[in-house]
Amino acid sequence: MTTQERFQSWLKSDRPAPAEMMEGLHGDVKHLRLDKAGLEARGWKDVPKDWSPEDGELWAGGYMEDRSIYDSDVFTGDGEPRTVHLGVDVFAPAGTPVFAPIEGFLHSAQVNAGELDYGPTIILQHEMPGGLIFWTLYGHLSEESMFGLEEGDLITAGEVLGELGGAEINGGWSPHVHFQVMLDLKGKSGDFPGVCKKSEADSWAAICPSPYEILGLKLT
């Protein structure tokens, strides 16, 4: 059985329900589209750095979305740009707490301080029955979220991981958490690609499966 098959089997198993990664995530979460059509509908060329939902609201979306907001050199480079988003973004005001949806161990944490990077980032390692190991990434957190972390720390489901950072620390984005599942960490620590080339989307989707079910997230 492949890692992808073991992961899907685990998702379908009689496992504990996930804790809410953010308060209200299992309720009415609105779909925020950041593809070309979604931006045009809002009159945006990019997500304004000072935009956030009203208090008590959550907006989310983005898994495998072909986005037009990645127009900086960080994502374009030489040749085909990286525009397909490999995780889900959940938007809320800066300072909103972020909780671990499932139990895991702290694999790594670091501040990815480049322009339009993740800023403060946490990666958890999850070890499940049957030899299944996978990782979850939490990006764009606050600087305070990095305090007191030790590799190997047990993080229980529902435990506070940190809080959303503002644009001045989170890589220059509107406050949100980037959540991503990885079945192969490719030897990385504290960082992992969150966007891929459209021509490579299928291979990256096999490594980074949909995050919605593991979060218990349904968009309206």
N, C-alpha and C positions, 0 to 999 in steps of 0.2 A: 504494500500500500504506500502510495506517495505521501509526502508531507501535505500536499493540497488535499488529498483524500482523507487523511487523518484529521486535518483541521475541520473539514466539512462534516465529518462524522461526529467530532466533538461538539460542533455547533448544534447538531440535531439531537445530541444526547440529553439525558435527564440531568442537566447541570443546574446549579443555582442561578437564579435570575441575576443579571448584572446590576450593580449599584449605579445610580445616576452619576454620570461623569460631571454634570453640572445640574444644579437644582432646577427641576422642571423639564429635564431632557426627555423624560418618558411621557410628557404631556403634549401640549400644543406647540410644536416647533415648526416655524415657518420656513419654507424653502427659499433660500437666497441663491439665485442663478447668477454666476459670474462669467458665463460664456458671452459671446458677442451680442446675442439677442437679449439676454438678461440685463447686460449693462445698458444697452440702448433703451430698453423699456424704462430704466430709471434715470436716463439722461446722464449717465456716468461714462467716463472714459477709463476710470479706475475706481477702486473703492476708496472714498475719502478717508484720510488718516484719522479724522476727528469724528467719523460716523460710528455710532453704536446703537443697538436697539434701545427702545424705551425700557426703563427699569422693569424687571419681571418678564421681559420677552426674550426669547432665544430665536435666532435665525441660523440656519445651517444648510450645508450642501457641499457639492463639489467632487464627490468620488468619480473618477474617470471623466470629469468634465473637461472639455477642450476650451481653455480659457484664453481670452485675449489680453489679460492684464499683465502677462509676463513678457513685457516688451523691453526690459532693461538688458544690459550686457550680461547680467548674472545668468539669464536664462537663454539668451540668443547665442552667444559665443560665435563659433564659426559653423556655418552650414545650417542644418535644420534646428529650429528653436525647440526648447522643451516647453510644452504648453498643456499637457494632459496631467491633471491633478490626481495624485495617488492616495490621498486621504480624504477626510471630511473636516471642514472648518465649521466651528460653532462660535458665533459672534454674540458677545455680551459686553457690558461695560468693563473697563479696566478695574482690576481688584476683585472680580468675581471668582470665588473659589472653584478649583478643579479637583475632583475626587477620582480615585482609582476605581474603574468599573469592575475589575476582577483582581483577585490576589496575584501578586507577583513579587519578584525581587528586583531591587534597584540594580540595573545592569551598568548604567553610565549616566552622567549628567555633565553638560558643559554649556557655555555661552557661545553660540555661533553668531559672532558679532558683525558679520559682513552685511553690506547693503541688501535689503530684502531677503535676508536669511532668517533662520528660526529665532534668533535671540536665545534666551535661556531655554534649554531643552532637557527633557528627562526621557530615558528609555527604560522600560521595565521588561524583565524576562519572565515568561510564564512556562511552567513545566506541568504538563497534564498527564493523566494515565495513558499508557500505551506508548510512551516515549515521545509524545508530541511536545515540542518546544517551539515557542514563537515569541515575538517581541511586540510591544506597543510603544509608540512615540508620542510625546506631548510637547509641542513646540509653541513659541511665542508667549512664554510665561513671564512672570516678573523676576527681577533680580533676587528678591527675597526668597523666591521659590528654590534657589540653589543652596540656601544656608542649611548646614547641619546634615547634609546628605552623605551617606557612606555606601560604597559599593557592597552589594550583598544584603542590604537592609531589607527585611520583610515588609512589604506594603500590603495591607489587608484591603479587601473590597470595601469601598466607602470611605477609606482613609484619605485625608486631605493631602494631595500631592503638591499643590501650590496655588497660584492665582494668576489670572490674566494680566499680562504686562501692557503698558501703554506704548505708543508708537516710538517713544524715545529709547526704549530698551528692547522691544520685541522684533527688531529688524526693520521697523519703519512701516508697520501695517496698522489698520484699524484693529482694535482689541479683539482677539479671538484665540481659540486653541486649535491647532492643527493636530488631529488625531489620526494615526496611521498604524495598520497592522503589517508586520513583516514576518514572513515564513523563513527567510534567509537574510541574516544581517550582513552577509558578505564581508565579515571581518571588521565592520565599522564599529565605532564607539562614540556615543554622544551626538551622532549626526547620521542622517540617511537621506538619499534623494527623495524629495516630495513631489517632484514633477518630472515627467519623462517626455521624450519625443513621441509624436503621434505614430510614427512608423514602428516604434518599439512598444506600443501600448499593451499588446497582448502578452508579451513576455513579462512585462512589469506587473500586469494584473495578476499573473500566476504567483508572483512573489508577494504582492500586496493585495490580498483579497478585500472584498467589500467590508468596511468597518461598521455598517449599519446594524447588523444583527448582533454583533458582540456588544454593542452599546445599548441595544434595545431601543433604537432610534427610528421613528417613523415621521416623515416630513408631511406637512399639510400645505 
